[in-house]
Amino acid sequence: DAKTTQPPSMDCAEGRAANLPCNHSTISGNEYVYWYRQIHSQGPQYIIHGLKNNETNEMASLIITEDRKSSTLILPHATLRDTAVYYCIVRVASGGGADGLTFGKGTHLIIQP
Amino acid sequence: NAGVTQTPKFRILKIGQSMTLQCTQDMNHNYMYWYRQDPGMGLKLIYYSVGAGITDKGEVPNGYNVSRSTTEDFPLRLELAAPSQTSVYFCASISTLTTGNTIYFGEGSWLTVV
């Protein structure tokens, strides 16, 4: 079973910030939060990851709550090309268990022109 | 680096035929994975490998076999193809030897069994 809960779909206007929530209430202390996206059946693409501090890169920002039970992916200026399914995943980043990433159904983000 | 390379990209098989999906990575990653994705669904793990010579079953291993004779290659074998194996297959790899690492995916192999 996926360790995360995400809304099945969201809409966002082009040029606005897209905020994608994720609940991971059973996250362990050594598990990171990863975000991937998949554009129309292409291979999933890495976006960002974090442990407990907020993170930002050229694609997005990741806000993790202090208790680490939820997080938000922020696409600051969404474009039509950001329309995709976004997956929030938790896992141990190094060593540890031999489990693969468990993908839920993700959030289908639709950017409206 | 080429990353994760999968071949073929598209294939049509007849019921009962066999084939191998190839996956190669040039990043010296120790972990490799095979996933399948049915239309409108998330990815499901078929098999994974934590290193050369070691493989283990994932969530949906029935009808498939894998081997990991080298660090770079992780082929997925379909024996006696069935229509239920029509899907998109993704290979992925990751290094667990450094912290904060990310998983890299191939571009997918579209398989149709008729």
Interface residues (C-beta under 8 A of the other chain):
Chain A: A2 Y32 Y34 Y36 S41 Q42 G43 P44 Q45 Y46 H49 L51 Y87 A93 S94 G95 G96 A98 G100 L101 T102 F103 G104 K105 G106
Chain B: V4 Y31 Y33 Y35 Q37 M41 G42 L43 K44 L45 Y48 V50 D56 G58 V88 F90 A92 T96 L97 T98 T99 G100 N101 T102 I103 Y104 F105 G106 E107 G108
